[in-house]
């Protein structure tokens, strides 16, 4: 039997984009014949991993794990909502969240190199990811994660699998959980007005200035209108200034509720699946027209 070297495995992996262990198994079965090994992988995986690797992953799930003051939240993307409900995909995401909490990887590359075995794939997270791409037939990508560790308490809330929130706090557990649910519903930009990013404030001021200028009022009035609009915006996007979704009187702010409960929120993280990812929009009519035109040109 031919000796299977690391360079042979690497060459086959580069050709097929299949998981490393699958490449080694195929080469062993083919007795070192590179062409035969590639055929074996095509039969087993359908060459799906390589073909899927360039496709947009705007769907997916958010998962979170919390154990005391240590926890993690992660977003892993796929191409369709259908695959986001796949048991193997969900198990992979959960395992990744647990690995982040346990090992504190510096980035996605470091997480991808951590040991993991699932569905016969491994021995790393990256090998499992590529193996599942081949098995399921869709591209999937680890997009981002956040790890928490320290002396702060943690509260998490998942709205289905598409919205995830983790809140760092001291004080009442129920109040913190309510805040996490509030964040999922109202999607604040920052904890307080002082924390709102400058670029967002600048954009809001620009929009407010353009609107106020159309009023035809004197410059000093326009300036006050602009400042009023900016201050209104800051209160609308700052967690502590937002009206609490469970406020009995419809007026109590999150900050006031937390004060009543002797609870302090130190920070929060909000993940919404696919946020900021440009999704491909299929134009069926255009696609049909293109196929007709191509047929006429033959």
C-alpha positions as CSV (number, residue, x, y, z in Angstrom):
1,X,0.0,0.0,0.0
2,X,1.3,3.4,-0.9
3,X,2.4,5.8,1.9
4,X,0.0,8.7,2.3
5,X,2.0,11.8,2.9
6,X,0.9,15.2,4.3
7,X,1.7,16.9,1.1
8,X,-0.6,14.5,-0.8
9,X,-3.4,15.2,1.6
10,X,-2.7,19.0,1.2
11,X,-2.8,18.7,-2.6
12,X,-6.1,16.8,-2.7
13,X,-7.6,19.3,-0.2
14,X,-6.6,22.2,-2.4
15,X,-8.2,20.6,-5.4
16,X,-11.5,19.6,-3.7
17,X,-11.8,21.9,-0.7
18,X,-12.9,18.7,1.2
19,X,-12.0,18.2,4.9
20,X,-8.5,17.0,5.6
21,X,-9.5,13.7,7.2
22,X,-11.8,12.9,4.3
23,X,-8.9,13.6,1.9
24,X,-6.7,11.2,3.8
25,X,-9.4,8.5,3.8
26,X,-10.0,8.9,0.1
27,X,-6.2,8.7,-0.7
28,X,-5.9,5.6,1.5
29,X,-8.9,4.0,-0.3
30,X,-7.4,4.9,-3.7
31,X,-3.9,3.6,-2.7
32,X,-2.4,7.0,-3.3
33,X,-3.9,7.5,-6.7
34,X,-4.7,11.3,-6.7
35,X,-7.2,11.1,-9.6
36,X,-9.1,8.1,-8.1
37,X,-9.1,9.8,-4.7
38,X,-10.7,12.9,-6.2
39,X,-13.4,10.7,-7.8
40,X,-14.1,9.1,-4.4
41,X,-14.6,12.5,-2.8
42,X,-16.9,13.6,-5.6
43,X,-19.0,10.5,-5.1
44,X,-19.1,11.0,-1.3
45,X,-19.4,14.7,-1.0
46,X,-20.5,15.7,-4.5
47,X,-17.7,18.4,-4.7
48,X,-20.2,20.6,-2.9
49,X,-17.8,22.3,-0.5
50,X,-15.7,23.9,-3.3
51,X,-18.7,25.0,-5.3
52,X,-20.5,26.4,-2.2
53,X,-17.6,28.3,-0.8
54,X,-18.2,31.5,-2.7
55,X,-22.0,31.7,-2.1
56,X,-23.5,34.4,0.2
57,X,-24.3,33.3,3.7
58,X,-26.9,35.8,4.9
59,X,-29.1,33.4,6.9
60,X,-28.1,31.4,10.0
61,X,-28.4,31.3,13.7
62,X,-27.2,33.0,16.9
63,X,-26.4,30.8,19.9
64,X,-25.3,31.7,23.4
65,X,-24.0,29.8,26.4
66,X,-23.7,31.2,29.9
67,X,-22.1,29.5,32.9
68,X,-21.9,31.9,35.8
69,X,-19.8,34.9,34.9
70,X,-18.4,33.1,31.8
71,X,-20.3,32.9,28.6
72,X,-20.2,33.4,24.8
73,X,-22.5,34.3,21.9
74,X,-21.8,33.5,18.3
75,X,-23.4,34.0,14.9
76,X,-22.8,31.3,12.2
77,X,-24.3,31.9,8.8
78,X,-25.6,29.7,6.0
79,X,-27.4,30.3,2.7
80,X,-31.0,29.5,3.4
81,X,-33.5,29.5,6.3
82,X,-34.1,25.8,5.7
83,X,-30.5,24.8,6.6
84,X,-30.6,27.1,9.7
85,X,-33.1,24.5,11.1
86,X,-30.9,21.5,10.2
87,X,-29.9,19.5,13.3
88,X,-26.3,19.0,12.3
89,X,-25.9,22.8,11.6
90,X,-27.5,23.7,15.0
91,X,-25.3,21.2,16.8
92,X,-22.2,22.7,15.1
93,X,-23.2,26.2,16.1
94,X,-23.8,25.2,19.7
95,X,-20.4,23.4,19.9
96,X,-18.7,26.5,18.5
97,X,-20.3,28.7,21.2
98,X,-19.2,26.3,23.9
99,X,-15.6,26.2,22.5
100,X,-15.5,30.0,22.6
101,X,-16.6,30.1,26.2
102,X,-14.1,27.4,27.2
103,X,-11.0,28.4,25.2
104,X,-11.2,32.1,24.5
105,X,-10.0,32.1,20.9
106,X,-8.6,35.4,19.6
107,X,-10.6,35.3,16.4
108,X,-12.5,33.2,13.9
109,X,-9.2,31.6,12.6
110,X,-8.2,30.6,16.1
111,X,-11.7,29.1,16.8
112,X,-11.5,27.2,13.5
113,X,-8.3,25.6,14.6
114,X,-9.7,24.2,17.8
115,X,-10.4,20.5,18.1
116,X,-13.9,19.3,17.2
117,X,-15.4,16.1,15.9
118,X,-19.0,15.8,14.6
119,X,-20.9,13.7,12.1
120,X,-17.8,11.8,11.2
121,X,-15.8,15.0,10.4
122,X,-12.9,16.5,12.2
123,X,-10.4,16.8,13.9
124,X,-10.9,20.6,13.9
125,X,-13.8,23.1,13.8
126,X,-12.7,24.0,10.2
127,X,-12.8,20.4,9.1
128,X,-16.3,19.9,10.6
129,X,-17.4,23.1,8.9
130,X,-16.2,22.0,5.5
131,X,-17.5,18.5,6.0
132,X,-21.0,19.8,6.7
133,X,-20.8,22.0,3.6
134,X,-20.2,18.9,1.6
135,X,-22.9,16.9,3.4
136,X,-25.6,19.5,3.4
137,X,-24.7,21.3,0.2
138,X,-24.7,24.9,1.4
139,X,-21.9,27.3,2.3
140,X,-21.7,28.2,6.0
141,X,-19.4,30.6,7.8
142,X,-18.6,31.5,11.3
143,X,-19.2,35.3,11.2
144,X,-18.5,36.7,14.7
145,X,-18.5,35.9,18.4
146,X,-18.1,37.6,21.8
147,X,-16.8,36.0,25.0
148,X,-17.5,37.2,28.5
149,X,-15.4,36.5,31.6
150,X,-14.9,38.4,34.8
151,X,-16.7,39.4,37.9
152,X,-19.9,40.6,36.2
153,X,-23.1,38.5,36.1
154,X,-24.5,37.5,32.7
155,X,-28.0,37.3,31.4
156,X,-28.8,36.0,28.0
157,X,-31.9,36.0,25.8
158,X,-32.5,34.3,22.4
159,X,-35.5,35.3,20.3
160,X,-35.8,32.1,18.3
161,X,-32.4,31.6,16.7
162,X,-32.2,34.9,14.8
163,X,-31.7,37.5,17.6
164,X,-29.4,37.0,20.6
165,X,-28.6,39.3,23.5
166,X,-26.1,39.0,26.4
167,X,-26.2,41.6,29.2
168,X,-23.4,42.2,31.8
169,X,-24.8,43.3,35.1
170,X,-24.8,43.4,38.8
171,X,-28.0,43.1,40.9
172,X,-31.3,41.4,40.2
173,X,-31.4,38.4,37.8
174,X,-35.0,39.0,36.7
175,X,-34.4,42.7,35.9
176,X,-31.4,41.8,33.8
177,X,-33.3,39.1,31.9
178,X,-36.0,41.7,31.2
179,X,-33.4,44.1,29.9
180,X,-32.1,41.4,27.6
181,X,-35.6,40.9,26.2
182,X,-36.0,44.7,25.9
183,X,-32.8,44.9,23.9
184,X,-33.9,42.2,21.5
185,X,-37.2,44.1,20.9
186,X,-36.0,47.7,20.8
187,X,-32.5,47.2,19.5
188,X,-30.7,50.1,21.2
189,X,-27.4,51.3,19.6
190,X,-25.6,52.0,22.9
191,X,-26.0,51.8,26.7
192,X,-26.2,55.5,27.2
193,X,-26.3,58.7,25.1
194,X,-22.6,59.2,25.8
195,X,-21.8,55.8,24.2
196,X,-23.6,56.4,20.9
197,X,-20.9,56.3,18.1
198,X,-20.0,59.7,16.7
199,X,-20.5,58.7,13.1
200,X,-24.2,57.8,13.9
201,X,-24.7,61.2,15.6
202,X,-23.1,63.0,12.7
203,X,-25.3,61.2,10.2
204,X,-28.4,62.1,12.3
205,X,-27.3,65.7,12.5
206,X,-26.8,65.8,8.8
207,X,-30.3,64.5,8.1
208,X,-31.9,66.8,10.7
209,X,-30.1,69.8,9.1
210,X,-31.3,69.0,5.7
211,X,-34.9,68.6,6.9
212,X,-34.8,71.8,9.0
213,X,-33.3,73.8,6.1
214,X,-36.4,73.1,4.1
215,X,-38.6,74.8,6.7
216,X,-37.4,78.2,5.5
217,X,-37.0,79.5,9.1
218,X,-34.2,81.7,10.5
219,X,-30.8,80.2,11.1
220,X,-31.1,80.3,14.9
221,X,-34.4,78.5,14.8
222,X,-33.0,75.9,12.4
223,X,-30.1,75.3,14.8
224,X,-32.5,74.6,17.6
225,X,-34.6,72.3,15.5
226,X,-31.5,70.3,14.6
227,X,-30.3,70.0,18.1
228,X,-33.7,69.0,19.3
229,X,-33.8,66.2,16.6
230,X,-30.4,65.0,17.6
231,X,-31.3,64.8,21.3
232,X,-34.5,63.0,20.5
233,X,-32.5,60.5,18.4
234,X,-30.0,59.9,21.3
235,X,-32.8,59.1,23.7
236,X,-34.4,56.7,21.2
237,X,-31.3,54.6,20.6
238,X,-29.8,54.7,24.1
239,X,-30.8,51.7,26.3
240,X,-31.1,53.5,29.6
241,X,-33.2,56.3,28.1
242,X,-35.6,54.1,26.2
243,X,-39.1,53.5,27.6
244,X,-39.0,50.0,29.1
245,X,-41.2,47.6,27.1
246,X,-42.8,46.3,30.2
247,X,-43.4,49.7,31.8
248,X,-46.9,49.6,33.4
249,X,-47.4,53.3,32.9
250,X,-45.9,53.3,29.4
251,X,-43.4,56.0,30.5
252,X,-40.8,54.4,32.8
253,X,-37.4,54.2,31.2
254,X,-35.0,51.3,31.4
255,X,-32.7,53.3,33.6
256,X,-35.5,54.1,36.1
257,X,-36.6,50.5,36.2
258,X,-33.0,49.3,36.9
259,X,-32.7,51.9,39.7
260,X,-35.9,50.6,41.3
261,X,-34.4,47.1,41.2
262,X,-31.0,48.2,42.5
263,X,-29.5,46.7,39.3
264,X,-26.7,48.1,37.1
265,X,-26.1,47.1,33.5
266,X,-22.5,47.4,32.6
267,X,-22.9,46.6,28.9
268,X,-24.7,44.5,26.3
269,X,-24.2,42.8,23.0
270,X,-26.9,42.3,20.4
271,X,-26.6,40.0,17.4
272,X,-29.1,39.9,14.6
273,X,-28.6,37.2,12.0
274,X,-27.4,38.5,8.7
275,X,-27.3,42.2,9.9
276,X,-25.2,44.2,7.4
277,X,-24.8,41.3,5.0
278,X,-26.0,42.0,1.5
279,X,-28.4,39.3,0.4
280,X,-28.7,38.1,-3.1
281,X,-32.1,38.9,-4.5
282,X,-33.2,36.6,-7.3
283,X,-35.0,38.2,-10.2
284,X,-36.8,35.3,-11.7
285,X,-38.1,37.2,-14.8
286,X,-34.6,38.5,-15.6
287,X,-33.2,34.9,-15.1
288,X,-35.7,33.5,-17.6
289,X,-35.1,36.3,-20.1
290,X,-31.3,35.6,-19.9
291,X,-31.9,31.9,-20.5
292,X,-34.1,32.6,-23.5
293,X,-31.5,35.0,-24.9
294,X,-28.8,32.5,-24.4
295,X,-30.9,29.8,-26.2
296,X,-31.5,32.1,-29.2
297,X,-27.8,32.8,-29.4
298,X,-26.9,29.1,-29.7
